[in-house]
Amino acid sequence: MSEDEAHPPAAVGSIQPHTQQVLVEQVQLLYSNALTANIAVIAAAIFCTTILWSYIDPLPLLTWSITLMTAALIRLSIIHNCHPQLQPSTAETLAKYYIGSTLLVSMAWSGFSLFLYQSDSPFVFSFVYIITFIVITASIPVLSVVQGAFFSYNLPPAITLTAVLLVNEAPHSQLFAAGVIIYFTLIAITGMNLNQRIVKSLKLEINNKELITHLIDEVERRVETQYDLEASKAVAEQANQSKSEFLANMSHEIRTPLHAIIGISELALLDEQSSEQKEYSRIINHTGLHLLRIVDGILDLSKIEAGKLEIEQKDFNMEEVL
């Protein structure tokens, strides 16, 4: 397990860019479940007050109930005002606000354990014990997203209940205190394991999003490159076609006067001339034929590029060619 996974970002300290993005997702999950969690706290306060009304002095019971509901409403107000401001730059601060308001609710819940002093009824003892366990257990799926919020909510009730049980004179209360310690330890381990899995999943999700974004950018870049290559190919083919047309036209234009030069030189060779004039006519004829072969070669080159060259089979004299 990596160090980042073993110590996921809770809410404090310097935050690296990638870790900050994970924290934003954590705080987003925390705030998205906040409304339901606070409504549950208010409903639990009303439920506990109703159940204990005939067992506990109404004044401290109402005081505790009003305090708990007020703390829940304060946390709702903080969440309502802070959630729209959730940004990468504010995630750490908003996490601290949530942890602070959660600690306020937790301290109010801690007062619930003090009702063990208000009655000797086994029902009250069992009810307070069970409700505290339920409160701690219910926080796992909601608050384990951020360890700071998880422990700020669970530590005060667990510590208060343990302390009250240790000093309580009821039979076996010390055993119940040991049970609270063991249970809270198991809950803490479960919360930390769940937190590590959530952080790991968030990191994987962020990495996947970055990979998908990179792949989309790469595909778009390759498509643009493909379009550029096709455009360049079209331009090159057009230029090559223009060159071939130019070579073909040029070859035909040159061949016409060359045929005239060759023909006139051949006629001159047939006339009676001095040896010097015949030599000049022969040179003109030979040079013209040589130039005609060069022009034919250029024309053949344009045919090759156009894919229209046809190979001819003709007899020739090797000695003459050499």
Protein Blocks (a to p, Z undefined) as FASTA:
>chain_A
ZZklmmccfkgcjddfklmmmmmmmmmmmmmmmmmmmmmmmmmmmmmmmmmmmmpcfklm
mmmmmmmmmmmmmmmmmmmmmmmmgcfklmmmmmmmmmmmmmmmmmmmmmmmmmmmmpcc
fklmmmmmmmmmmmmmmmmmmmmmpmklmmmmmmmmmmmmmmmmmmpcbehklmmmmmmm
mmmmmmmmmmmmmmmmmmmmmmmmmmmmmmmmmmmmmmmmmmmmmmmmmmmmmmmmmmmm
mmmmmmmmmmmmmmmmmmmmmmmmmmmmmpccdfklmmmmmmmmmmmmmmmmmmmmmmmm
mmmmnopaccddddddfklmZZ
